[in-house]
Amino acid sequence: MTSFLLPAMPRRGFRTLTATQARLLLREPASLVWLGLPVLLVVVFGNIPAFQTPAATLGGKRVIDVYVPTLAAMVPLFLACTALPATMAGWREKDVLRRLSVSPVPASGMLAGLVTVIAGLALAGSAAIVAIGAIAFHVSTPASPGAVLSSFLLGGAAVLALGLLIAARARTQGAASAMGVPLMILNFFATGLYFPVAQMPHLMQQVCQFIPFGAVTAAWSGQGPLWQHLLVLAGYTVGAGALAARTFRWE
């Protein structure tokens, strides 16, 4: 077992390692899905006439107004729940990490580089979706942008911590997918991807606020106290991160 502390290595070496991780990750065909599908969906949804009409059941909002934060959440969820654990499990399955343990490149540096790349891609992809929504479809910005940004960043940290926890336990890529995909689907449901949260029964709306990106979506829409959503996200980040650190094995 090891900790997740960044290894003592030159900054230039870490930058090179991170750039290599980015190239390897973007060579995977699935990366087109992780980054392209949410962008495609916001363009498609934005051009559906019915999605441009305010609905009383959505509190006077349009469907596209509701779906932009949901689609923005898809990028970090795809990456944290599938790409991160599957990549780490693949390295473990192929003995890459074991070979790295006797090389000058620390295995923990590989992990830190991968997490950095995934976090950067998630932030860039989500920002692109929000920008398309605002510029092309006139989706209004939230009333409290600072609160939304802080909850979104903390939500990304929460699902990354959960992804690391899966990576700590999964010995194969198949096992990583079996654990990560249900977690991703649960978060999709809580964001309203399958059914708008505003149209769910009240009890279900409350439950969704205790799921990581359900809490982010609630903060975005101004539903419930902000401190509660941030506390939920902080709890996932600290709890899952600490448990992953205790149980993670490189081999």
N, C-alpha and C positions, 0 to 999 in steps of 0.2 A: 504494500500500500504506500501511496505517496500523497503529498498535499498538492493543492492546486496553485501554490505560489509560483510566480514566474521564476524560471531558473536564472542563475547568474550567468548571463551570456551577453556579448557585445550587442549594442543596439543595432548596428549594421547587420549583424548575423541574424537577429530576430526579424528585421525588416525583410531580409532575403528569404528567410524561412516562411514568413507570412505571405510574401508575393508568390512563392512556390505553391503554397497551400491554395491560394486564390486560383492560380492557373489550373491546378489539378481538379478543384471543385467545379470550375466552370466548364471543364472538358466533359463532365458527365451530362448525358442527354437530359437527365431529370432536372438539371439546373434551369433549363428552358421552361419547365413547368413551374418550378418554385418562383421564378421571377416573372415569367411571361403570362401565366394564366390569370393572376389577379388583375394585371394591367388590361388584358383582353376583356375580362368580365366587366370592368368599370366602363370601358368604351361601349360594350354591347348594351349593358343596362342603361347607360346614359342616353342611348339612342332609341330606347323603347318609349313611345309617347305616354303610355299609361304610368310609367315610372317618373314622369315629369309633372304629374298632377298631385297637388296636396291632398292628403287623405285624412279624414277625421279620426280614423282608427289609429293613425300614427301621430296624433296630436297636432295635426295641421302640417306635418312635414311631408315631403315627397319621398317616394321609395328610394330614389337615388341618394337623397340626403342620409337615409338610414344605412344604405349599403356601402357608402364610401369608407366609414370607419371599419366596417366588417371586412371589406376586401383589403384594407390596409393591414388588418391583423393577420390575413392569410400568409403574408410573406414570412414574418418571424415564426409563425406556427409551422409552416412547411419546413423551414430550415432547422428550427430547434428540435422539433419532434421526430423528424425523419432523417434529414441530412446529417446532423451531428451524431446521433447514436449509431446510425448505420455505418458511417465512415469509421468511427472508432471501433465498432464491432468487426468491421472488415479488416482493419489493421490487426486487431487481436486474433482474428480467425486465421490470418495469413502469416502470423508470427512476425509482422513488421515491427511491432513494439519491442518484442524480445530481441530482435537484431539491433534495434536502435539503442538498447540498453548497454551495448558494448561498443557503441560508436561515439564520435565526438559530439554528435547532435543529441541533446537530452530529449527523452520521450516527452517530458513535461513541456518542453519548448514546442514540440509538435502540437500538443493539445492547446497550448496558449495561442499559437498561430492560427489553428483551426477555429477556435472560439472567436478570435479577433476578426477573421474573415467573415464568419457567419453573422456576427453582430453588425459589421459594416454593410453587408449585402442586405440584411433585414432593414436597416435604417434607410438605405438608399431606395429600396423597393417600396417601402411604405410611404416615404416622402414623395416619390413619383406618383403614386396613386392619389394621394391627397392633392398634389398640384394639378393633376389632370381633372379631378373632380371640381376643384375651385375655378380653374381657368376655362375648361370646356363646358362644364355643366352648371356653373354658378352655385356650387355647394357652399353654403356659408360657413365661415370659420366658427369654431365653438365660442361660447361667451367667455370662457376662461382658458385661453390658449396655454398659459403656463401650467395650469392644473392638468390639462389634457396631455401635454408633452411629458410632464413628470410621470403621469400614470402609464403612458405608453412605453417610456423608457424602462420603468420599473416592471411593467408587464413583460417586456422583452427579456429582462434579466430573470424574471420568474420562470418563463418557459425554457430559457437556456439552462437554468439550474435543474429543472425537471428533465431536460434532455441529457444533461450530464449524469443524472441519477440513473436514467435508463442505460446510458453508455457504461456506467459502473457495473451494471448487472448482466447486460446482454453479452453472451459469448459468441454469437453468430449474427450475421446481418438479418437473417430470418427472425431471430428472437427480438432483435432491435425493432424491426418493423411491427412485429406482433404486439409490442408494448407501446411503441410510439404512435402508431396510426390511431388506435382508440382514444389516446389522449388528445391528439389533434382534432379528431371528430367531435369529442366532447367540448372542446374550446370553440370549434366552429358553431356548434349548436348554441352555446352561451352567447356568442356574438350576434346571433340572429341570422346566420347564413341560410339556414333551411326554413326558418319561420321567424318573422320579425318579433323581437323580444317584447315590443310594446303591445303585441296582440296575444301574448301568452297569458295564462292565468296568473293572478297576482303572486301566488305562492311560487310558481315556477320562475317568475321574474326575480324574486328574492333569492332563490337558489342560484340562479345564473350569476348573481353578483359576487358569489363566493368561489367562482371558477376564474382562473387568472384573466383571460381575455374577456370574460363576461364583466369582470370588475373594470377593465379598461373601457369597454363599451359604455358601461353605466356612467363612468366619469366623463366620457366624451359627451354623452347626452345630458349630463347634469342631473342624473337620477340617483337619489340617495346622497348621503354625506360623503364628501371627498375623502375625509380622514379614514373612513371605513374601507374604502377601496384601496387606498395606499397601504393601510395596515394589512389587508389581505395579501396584496402583492409582495409586501416586504416579508410576510410570514412564509410564503412559498419560496422566495428567493433564499432566505436564510436557512429555512428548514431543509429544503431539498439540496441546497448547496453543501450544507454541513454533512448531511447523510451521504451524499455522493463522495465527499472527501474521505469519509470514514470507510467506505466500502469499495472504493475504486481500486482496481488491480490492472496493471499493465499487461499481464500475461494471462 
